[in-house]
Amino acid sequence: MNDWILGLLMMLFSAGSCAPEADAPRPIRLTETPQVRLDIPSGQYSGISFVGGNQFVVVDDKVNGGGIHSYVAQLDSLGNVEMALVSSLPANKGGEKGLDNEDIAYVKERNSLFVSSEATQSIREYSLNGKPTGASLAVPEAFGAGKTLPNRGFESLAYNAATGLFWTTTEMPLPADTLHRVLSFSAKTLEAGEEFLYRAEKPLIEPDLAASARAYVFGIPAMVALDDGRLIVMEREVYVPQGGLGTLLTDSFGTASLYEVDPLRCKQPVLEKKLLLSFTTYALNLANYEGMCLGPVLPDGTQTLLLLPDSQGGMGGLVGEYLKVVKLQYE
């Protein structure tokens, strides 16, 4: 179904307006801190989720099985990164190949992990040691394997215990669409719920330059679900041109922009979005941000948001392993 038809149907069957002002959540303010280069093995870490304390899990999109790793990130009282460690989970060796696992969500109530696979367009459940449980989210047929643009399927996955909902979308719109479709799933039934349209910004790089680039990515790689029902959506564009060292140093860039949407209160045909933060990295500190999750709350009550890039194995030394902390405060 074309997205304009879907939008029309959503307009007819939705309230068509945002929640009353009295019910509006408090405004969000994001404050970025400098990214920190980590002394961990180069990988292709595409997603991250907070378990508790200083414990996280990350997913590597080129590792067989779930691609799941244990990840330790120690922050000081001000949110500065003190150290980070990464190691493979015991049961996360061998298993299914070529899943292209892209994001991960820890679900405390089930004591398990859910991992989105771009190659199979599935969202599977794993135990905390990385073993498949056999359960998965009931992905609608329209989003199944072969229904998305090549290598542009489920890149993001978020979960929130307060709402009991998972959220995901494809990295790029479906072939017949021009807008992204943001999907919700119930954590109780694992069934698909409401669907919303999301309009991403236009890319900075023209199609012909993107097609001839040494590396180019564009789309939605991650999102975070907040307790009040709002989502923070990451839009990302990374460009590494062909050419010599001079061209790489002057023309390479990676941009990440974080937007707020409120799907549960603002049931418009296309989600209204608000830019919260945008930043760009360049050749000497180039970072392809793909993972994002809520982290620990600091002593002063500030919520942390951790951003993790996919270094593509370091790209021959051009890209490092980084971690970026963003401070989230309610005004």
Number of C-alpha atoms within 10 A of each C-alpha: 9 12 19 15 10 18 17 13 12 19 16 11 11 13 14 14 12 16 15 9 7 6 9 13 15 10 10 12 13 17 13 15 13 12 19 17 16 16 13 14 13 17 20 22 28 30 34 33 28 24 20 11 13 14 17 20 23 28 29 25 27 20 24 18 23 34 31 33 22 20 22 19 18 17 19 11 11 12 23 16 20 11 16 18 14 17 14 19 18 13 17 19 16 11 14 11 12 15 20 25 31 32 34 35 28 26 21 12 10 11 10 18 25 28 29 31 26 27 21 17 25 23 24 20 25 24 16 19 16 22 20 20 13 9 12 17 20 16 16 13 9 11 18 16 16 13 14 22 15 12 14 20 29 30 30 30 32 31 27 21 15 11 16 16 20 25 23 26 28 26 24 24 24 22 12 12 14 16 20 21 23 17 20 23 21 18 19 10 10 17 15 18 15 12 18 21 25 21 14 19 10 10 15 12 14 9 10 8 14 19 12 12 16 14 15 19 18 21 23 27 32 34 28 26 24 17 12 15 17 18 22 23 28 25 23 26 22 26 25 25 21 15 11 8 9 8 13 19 16 13 14 21 22 22 20 23 19 21 18 21 19 23 23 15 18 20 21 19 24 23 18 17 18 14 12 17 16 15 11 16 17 18 19 14 17 24 28 28 29 28 29 30 24 22 26 20 16 15 11 8 11 16 18 23 22 20 23 24 24 23 23 22 17 15 11 8 9 17 21 27 26 23 21 21 23 23 20 19 15 12 8
